[in-house]
Each structure stands twice: as structure tokens, then as C-alpha cells.
Amino acid sequence: MTWVTLSLGSNQDAISNLTSCLDALLLNFTDLSLSSVFESEAVGFDGDNFLNMVVGINTDLELAELSHLLKSIEDKHGRDRSSPKFSGRTLDIDILTYANMAGDFGGIHLPRPEITQNAFVLWPLSQVCSNEKHPVLKQSFKTLWSEFDKEKQIIWPIDFQWHGRFISKK
């Protein structure tokens, strides 16, 4: 089994899309480690606020197979792949880490650079695997979050329920 972390984000019908995405992930992976859900302003364009979270999974899927599965989940949620990179999303699922792999693997860059660039990735990642180390920087995600410039990007946890339990609270 391989430990993988995924970043989920949406700014179009976000609560419904994140809930449905979690359901789809649960159908494919038996045990999900979930961060809180965070809201933030759009980065790189003017648009509705995003909801983001990180999910940790164990999988037997190879990286390419996992990527294909995640793209199919995005597509089922109406993902428009013809839209500009910085635009609204029904659902965006990014592979942040896949074990301790580092480098470019068929167009998948690991670990994902956004980990150290965006609060909406790093804060929830530090919740899911705080003591795990960044495969390149060799610092724990907890340490990376504690050193992150929190004035650079403002995010905040929101109330979010899934299957009748609170995933996060304000």
C-alpha cells in the first residue's frame, strides 16, 4: 500500500461537489484521512471563494492509474478542461504526494509545488500528516506550516459535515 495525499478544491457548488467527491473517494479507498475544510479567496483570478481540503489515502494503484481515476471523478463533477488554468472549478483533485516520490512522472510533478506556495494546501496537509516530511525539503509539514507567511494568503476553516459528522468547525 502506498500513502498518498490529495488536495480537493471547488468554487462552484462547492459544498455539494466536495461532499460528492468524498463519497466517490470512499467507494475507491476504504480509509480516508480528512483535514478540515477551508475557505479562501480565489488565487490568480477574480472569482468566487474556494473551499479546499486535503485527503490522505492508502492505495495499491500505480501513480498513472490513480491519476486516471481522479480525472474521471473530476469529469463526473463537470470539470471543464478547456478553461484557463486560473479559473473557477467544479472540482479539482491534485496529487500532492505519492509515498516519497520526487520528480516528474509522466507530467505529474511530485511533490506538488503548491504545497509550499499556498496556505489552502499546506494548512490542511499539515493536519492530515503533520509529522510526515516533505520528500525534497525534508521538513515536516507541521514545521513548514508553522514557518509559512500567514499574511500572504488568508484562509479560514468553515463548518462542514459529511455523513452526519463534522469534518470541520469554524
N, C-alpha and C positions, 0 to 999 in steps of 0.2 A: 504494500500500500504506500502511496505517495501523498504527503501532506501538501496541500495546495491552498493558496488564499486568493479570493476573488473580490473584486470591487464591483458593487452594484450601484447604478445611478439612474435617475429618471427625473424629468421635469415636465412630463406630460401625463396627466392622470397618475401621478407618481405613487400614491398610496396603493392604488389598485395594481399597478404594474409591479411594484416591489413585492406585494403580497403574493401575486400570481407567480412571480419568478421564484420566490422561496418555495412555493408549492412544487414547481417544476424541478427545482434542485433536490427537494426531499424525495421525489419519485426516483431520482437517479443516484442519490447518495444518502446513506442511511443516517448519518450523524452530522448535523450542521452545527458549527460553532459560529454564533452570531454576535456582532457588535451592536451597539446602539445605532439608531437611525439619526442622521444629522441633516439639518437643512443648511444650505448656503446659497449665496448669490451665484449666478452663472459666471463662469470664468472664460474670458476670451470673446464674449459677445453679450449683447443686451438680450435678456430673455428671462423667463420665469425662473424662480428659485429651484434648485435641485434638492432632491433627497438622495442621500448616499449612505451606504453601509458596507461592511466587509463580512464575508462568509468564509470560514475555513472548512475544508472537506478533506477526507481521505479517499483516494481513488486508485483503481487499477488501470484506468485509461492512460494511454500514452498521451503526450502533450498535444499532438495533432488531432487525435480523436476527441480529447477534451475540448479543444478549441472549436472543432466542428459542432459538437453538442451544444456548446454555449452560444454559438452563432445561430443555431436552429432555434434556441429558446428566445434569443433576441428577435429573430424573424417572426416567430409566432406572436410576439408582442408588437408587431407593426414597425419594426426598425427599418428606417429608410436609409439605405447605404449610399444613396446618391446625394444626400445633403452634405453641406460643408462640414469639415471636421469640428469646428466650433459652432454648434447649433443645438437646438433642442433635441431631446431624445425621449422616445417612449421607454426604452430600456437599453442600458449599456452595461455589459459584463466584461470586465477586463481580468485577465490572469495576472496577478501581482507577483506571486512566487510559485514555483513548482519545485518542491524539495529545495536543494541549494544550487540549482542550475543558474549559471550566469553566462550571458552571451545572446546571440541572435540565433533563433531556431526556427527556420522557415518563416521568417517575418514576425515572429513573436520574440520581443526583446524582454529578457529576464535578468534580474528582477526589473519590474516595470519602473521606468524613470519617475513617474508621477508619485511614487511612494515618498520621495524626499522633497517633492515640489508642491504638493497640495495637502492642506490640512484635512480636507474631506476624505483623503485616502489614509494619511498617516495616523490621525487620531483613532479612527475605528480599527485600523490594523493593529495599533498598539493595545487595543482592548482584546482582540482575538488571540494574539500571540505576543504578549508584551516581552517575554524573555527570549523569544527567538531572535536570532541575529540576521541582519541584512547580509545576504550572501557575498556582497562585494565590500561593503563598508565595515563589516564585522562588528557592528554595534547593535545592541538590542533595539527593537522597535520602540520600547519604552524610553530608552535613552534618546533616540532620535526625536521622539515626540517632545520630551522634556526640553530639548535644545532647539526645537523649531520656533521660528519667529511667529508667534501667535497674533501679532498685529498685522501680518502680511495678508492674512485671509481669515475672515470672521465666519465661524460656523457655530451652530448650536444644536444640542440634542432636542428631539421632539418626542411627544408621546406617540408610541407606535405599538399596536397589538397585532399578534399573529397567532391564529388558532387559540384565541381566548386568553393568551398570556402577554403581559407587557414585555416587549423586547427592549424598549427604552422609555424613559420618562424625562420630562423637562427638568 
